[in-house]
Amino acid sequence: MSLRDTTDQSLEGWREAYAATPERKGELFSTLSGLESEPLTTPEMVDVDYDRDLGYPGQFPFTRGVYPSMYRGRLWTMRQFAGFGTAEETNERFRYLLEHGQTGLSTAFDMPTLMGYDSDHERSLGEVGREGVAVDSLEDMQTLFNGIPLGEVSTSMTINSPAAILLAFYACVGERQGVSRDKLRGTIQTDILKEYIAQKEFIFPPEPSMRLVTDMVEWCATEMPLWHPISISGYHIREAGSTAAQELAFTLADGFTYVEWALERGLDIDDFAPRLSFFFNAHLDFFEEIGKYRAARRIWARELRDRYGARDPKSLLMRFHTQTAGVSLTAQQPEVNIVRTAIEALAAVLGGTQSLHTNSYDEALALPTEDAVRIALRTQQVIAHETGVVNQIDPLGGSYYVEHMTNEMERQAYAYFDQIEKLGGVVEAIKQNFFQREIADAAFRYQAEVEQQQRIVVGVNRYQLEDDTAPAILKIDPALEDKQIARVKELKARRDNAAVESALAELKRGAASDTNLMPLIVDAARVDVTMGEMCDAFREVWGIWRETPTF
Amino acid sequence: MIRVVIAKPGLDGHDRGAKIIARALRDAGMEVIYTGLHQTPDQIVETALQEDADAVGISILSGAHMTLVPRILEGLKAQGLGDVLVVVGGTIPEDDAAELRELGVAAVFTPGAHTSEIVEFLRDKCAPVA
C-alpha cells in the first residue's frame, strides 16, 4: 500500500475501494420493504435543515419526540394485549399483568364480538372466546373489570365496527364503580378505515361506519375528554403484508380522513385533534422502522398545522402505541422469536413510542401462555432499565442514515397521498380495492424473496432443526364457549324485554336520522340490550359491507 | 387444469396467506377461485359444487378450525363431493392437525410452509387418472 492511500480522504477514493471489494452474493441488500439503499449514507445525501426538519423534542415538527423530556421524564406505558375465554378468565389475566408491573390494560375481544355477533349467534360457533374475550353485554364488561378501579388504570380496547357500543359499556361500568366519564382514561381503536384496507373486520358500509366514528369523536370531546376515541392504526396494514412506507402513508391518510369528517361535522380541530392517537407496527428492519416513526410525527404535525389549521400545540402531537410484528414470528424454533421481538421493541423505543406491546414467542402457534407473556413483558423491562437507551432523547437523530431514511419514508408517504387523492380519497380508494391490491402485491413479493432464499428467515429457510419440537401452548377450554352462550341466553330471558324493544326502536330511529348515536347506545346498554342486538339494529338500517374478493 | 377453491371460513379477516397461496397456485397454472372472507361451511361447499373443484384449500386463523373444518368435510360428503381434496392452512396446533387428517383432511400447512410445497402437493394428488 502506498503512502498516498493512507492520506486519501475522498468519497471517490472510498467508492473505488468499495467497488473493488466483492459484495456478498445471493441475498438482497434492500430493506425488508424492498427499499434499495446505498452501502453508505454520506453527508451530501442528506437534506436536513435542523430547525425546519428536526427541531427539539416537544417542539415543531416533533421529529425528535413529542415531549421535551421523553423517557427521562416517564417511561413508555408497558401495555400487553390480553383476552381469551369469558370475562372471568381475562379479568384474572389482567390482574396477573398488573401484579407483574404492567402499567396499562389492553383488551383483546373474540371474533364474534369484533364482528358484532352475540355468543349465541350461529355464526359465532367455535369462535367464542378463542382469539380474545367474549363480551356480549354490560354485565360481561362489568365482570371483565371486576376489582380493577377504572379511575386509576388506563385501558385500551381493540375493537372497531362495534366500538361505539363497547365504549358505552365501559362508560357504564365506570358509572357503576362511581367513576364519572370525564375521569376515564384510555383508548378505543375505532379505526374502521384500516378494517376495509387490511384487517377486514367490517360490518357496515364505509359511510355509516364513518358517521358512527364521527359520533364517537364528537361525544368524547365533551363527555370523555381524557379518552382517545380513535387509535389510527398501521399495525394491521403491516401485518397484512404492506411495506413500511405503505403502513405510514395509509395510516396517515386514514388519519386525515377522520379529521376531515369531524371538521365536516362542525367540530373545531383543536377540540378533538389532541385526542387522536396512533398505533404502529415494529418490524425487523431496524432503521427503516425508526425512520418511519420519525417521519410520521413530522408529517402529522405539519399537515395538522398547515392543512387543517390547528392552533393548539397538542393537536400537532402524534402520540402512538407500538406492537412488535406478529407477522415476523416463526412457528419454527419459536424461542428465537424472543430475540426478534427484543430488536423490534428496541426500534420502537428508539423511535419514541408512547406505549408498547411486545409479542410472546409462542404466538405463531397459539394465544400466549402466561410464561411467554411474562418474558415478553420482561423484554421491555430490560430495554427500559438495563440498556441505558432511555437516558438519551432520540439518540439516533443526526445519523446520516436515519435522517436519510426519515426523509425517504416521508417522500414515499407524500407520493401515496397524491395517488389516493387522485382516486378520490380514502373511502373511494377502498371501494376501488386500491389499498388491498397494493398490500397483496407487497406481501407476495416478500414471500417470493423468502422462497428464493434472497431473504433469510432463521429457522425457516436456513439453520433449520431436524427435531423442532413445539413448546406447550395455551389451550382454550371448549366448555367456556358453552358457559358464555348460557350466560347471554340467561340474560336475554331475565331482563326487561319491553325496555329492550323500545331501546332498539330508538336506536333504529337514530340510525336512520343524523342524530349522535352515543347517548342512545348508552341508554340501550343500561337496559341490557346486547352488543349483537345493537349491531343487528344498525345492520337493518344501514346494510352490510362485502368486499369484492381479489388476489 | 386443476381447479382449486381457496376458502376463508369463519369470522377472521386474516387473508394474507389465502391471497399468497391463491396467486402462487394461479402462477403454477391452476384455476383458482377465491371465495373472499367470512364464508359459512355451507357457502364453501356450495362454491366447491358450483365450481366443480378438484380441491378446496381452507385458510383459517381464528382458532375455530375444529368446529368449521369438520362441517365443511361433512357438507362435501353430503353433496357427493367426498373425493374433493381438502387441505387446510393456518395456525393449527399439531394435535388438532392430526385430528383433522384423521377426519379426512389431506394435509395441514402451518406457518413457514413453502408455496412450492403446496403446489407440488396439489399437483401430485389431483393429477388426472391415466
Interface residues (C-beta under 8 A of the other chain):
Chain A: M111 P112 L114 M115 Y117 R123 S124 L125 G126 E127 R130 E131 E195 Q199 K200 E201 E239 A240 G241 V327 T330 A331 Q332 A364 L365 A366 L367 A440 A443 F444 Q447 E451 V457 V460 A470 I473 I476 R546 E547 T548 P549 T550 F551
Chain B: I6 G10 L11 D12 G13 H14 D15 R16 A18 K19 I20 A22 R23 A24 R26 V32 Y34 T35 G36 L37 H38 T40 S62 G63 A64 M66 T67 L68 T91 P93 E94 T110 P111 G112 H114 T115 S116
